[in-house]
Amino acid sequence: ELNFIFKNSDGDTLSTEISSLSGGEKSYAQMCLIVSLWENMNPPFRALDEWDVFLDNLNRKNISSRLLEIGLTKLDYQFIFISPQANCASICDPSDHSKVSIVEIKRN
């Protein structure tokens, strides 16, 4: 059994049942868990497939920015993020284009 303890910015414990979270909130929590596991496991390749399917546009943009930021601070590792959603190229600063490749597969 896996239990999570959530705390607010004041350090007070919040009682939150995982089953009460929305699909986007669950996706966000799962992404945070996976990223924290990467920090402890140190895999050379770090990949997420369809990580954003249950996210709304605002959360998708916020998490995309955070994943990009994590990738740009860990240049010794390779990150692969696969998404069926719209292209996220707009979140990438032009100064980082030499470090980031965004590939969009066009459907016929």
N, C-alpha and C positions, 0 to 999 in steps of 0.2 A: 504494500500500500504506500502510496506517495501522498504526502500532505504538504500543502503550501501555507505559509503564514504571510499575509499581506500587512504592510504597515504604511500609514500615511506619512507625510513629510515631517510631522511632529513626533513620529516614532510610536504612535498608538496603534495597537493591533486592530485590524479590520476583520470582521467575520464575513467571509465571502465564500459561498458554495460555488465550486467550479461549474456545477450544473446550471447555475443562474447566470453565467456569463453568456454574452452574445457570441455568435460565430466569429466576428472580428476580434473580440476580446480574447477568445480562446486562441485564435491564430497568433495574436500579439504575444500572449503568454508563452505559447509554444516556441515562437521565434526567440524570445528572450532565454528560455531554457536551453535551446539548442546552441545559441551563441555562448552561453556560459559553459556548456559542456565542451565546446571547441577550445575554450581557454584552458581547460584542465587536461584535455586529451592531446592537444597539439597535433592534429592531423595536418599533413601538408596540403591537402585539398579539402576545401570546405564548400559544400554544395547544398542548395535548397531547391527543390522542385515544386512548382505550383504553390509556393509559399503564400501567395496573396489572393487566392481564389475567393476567400470569404471576407475580404476587406473592402470597405468603402473607399472612395477615391482619396479622401483626406488621410485615413490611416495608411493606405497604400503609399502615398507620397511621403508621409512621415517615416514609415519603416524603410522605404527605399532609400531615403536620405541617410538614415542611421546605418543601414547595411553598407552603403557606399562609404560612409565615414569609417566604419570598422575595417573594411577592405583596404582603404587608403592608409590606415595606420599600421597594417600588418602586411607590409610589402614582401615579406619572406614566404608568404602563403598564397595559394591560388584560390580564388573565390569564383563559384559558378552559381548564378541565380537564374533559374528557369521560370518563366511566367507566361501564361496564355493571355495575360492582360495587355493593355496598351503599352507602347514603348515608354520607358522612363528616362530617355536620353536628356530630357530637359533638366533633370536634377543634377547632372554632372557639370561641374564648373569647367569651362574651357581650358583652364590651366592643368586640369587632371586628365585630359583626353589622351595623353601619351601613356598613362597608366591604366586606362580603362577601355575595354572593348565592349560595345553594345551591338549585338547581332540580332536583327529582326528577320525572321523567316517569313517570307511572303507566301501566302496561299494562292493557288491558281484558281 
